[in-house]
Amino acid sequence: MRIGAGGLRGAAVALIATALAGCAGGVVPRTAPAEPGRTPPAPARPVHGSTIAPEPAIRPLGGRIVGATPLAALAVAPVAGATTAAGAGVMAGPDIGALPITDAEARAALTAFARSCPALGRRADRSGLTRGPDWQPACDAARAGAGDARGFFARWFEAVQVGDGRAFATGYYEPEIAGSLTPVAGGAPVYARPRDLVDVDLGTFSPDLKGKAIRGKVSGTKLVPFDDRTQIEEGSLAGRAAVLGYAADPVELFFLQIQGSGRLRLPDGSVLRIGYDTQNGRGYTGIGKLMRDRGLLGPGQTSMQGIVDWLHAHPDEGRAIMRENKSFVFFRVLDTAPLGALGYPVAGQTSAAADPAFVPLGAPVFLSMDRADVNGLWVAQDTGGAIKGANRFDTFWGAGSGARLTAGGMAARGNAWLLLPRGTVARLQAGSAYGAGQGAPIAQP
């Protein structure tokens, strides 16, 4: 994971987003990220043929939806139980040249794509859609320098819809919170990886467990679960883990753990940048759903800021609720910008997290959603424990208050198309999928 993969970041921003936005919308340009005081966007019109029913909406924090005609009806039913994109079935998408991609957006996506090319060439594509050599022509062109970024994507890629194409997107960001290198009254330590935390790849013990892993610690001759959040906050790691610094506000540290990386603003004005190293192996529990189910959140409180305000106003009860999430994240000091799951820096308003079983990591993705600010071209460069399944994305918004507001309120529904190397559609039409699951032949919309 790096910035948040492994598990937690996307799950928790979706904690806010379990009250989801309404029906899918037509293709519209992206707007700037939200700013405080902006008028919430109106819902876009449903995609023709969609059977998605409206759901209760959170208060979106930015963007203006403009009318647009959907590019194509949703014509493919999802394959029940599919574990890869190839197994879910795919269909040809719209002409990339017809998509409303801005020049600035295309340039940013081209930079991110070129940065991802080494990983695209060497990583096995778990989605079953591509092989490393498939990406070589586009990567060579990207390295050579493309003067026309929009034309680059139209020339080297074709759009593919996975399953029914119905997408859901949340958001994440890089928080900055007050901190110190020395203990502060009422603060909380930021721990490095504990020395006795053990990672176990279960696939080394049985082929049936390939891809599964657990974490724990050794007690005598047994591997037992590692300390949970309550035990850690009560001091169980004393002498077992280094302290990188101290957060002035435990609630802000809780949400920084959810995001997976962030900055500690020190008293002298300098910044200590920290990023996800690992977590304690305990399951994640989204506290937003707990609070909503218990009637603790009133109207207008379902955004991340509303949850933070409630936790601050009810410190004892809030601490108990946060401890119901037994998962705990450990950090390392970063010398660069936050890194995604590919090991490269992620870029605000360009990088997104996706499930590598359904999206080749490093591939561009076009989103057409019911929130205009998330619409447009992204590059899948990260993963997350809650970012699972076809057409599920977590968009990265960078740092700062605007990024926090946009990411905290992001819950968008609509359509997604993967941009894959030209020739992928013809090969999949012939029934040749790579990897574990053989995909259904591509259907033309």
Secondary structure, DSSP 8 states (H G I E B T S, - for coil): --SSTTTTHHHHHHHHTTS---S------------TT----------TT------------S--------SS-------TT--SHHHH-EEE---GGGS---HHHHHHHHHHHHHHHHHHHHS--TTSS--GGGGHHHHHHHHH--S-HHHHHHHHEEEEEETT-EEEEEEEEE-EEEEESS--TT-EEEE---TT-EEEEGGGT-GGGTT-EEEEEEETTEEE----HHHHHTTTTTTTS-EEEEES-HHHHHHHHHHSEEEEE-TTS-EEEEEEEEE-S-----HHHHHHHTT---TT--SHHHHHHHHHHSHHHHHHHHHTS---EEEEE-SSS-B-TTSSB--TTTEEE--TTTS-TT-EEEEEESSGGG-EEEEEEE--TT--STTEEEEEEEESHHHHHHHHT--EEEEEEEEEETTHHHHHHTT---SSS-----B--
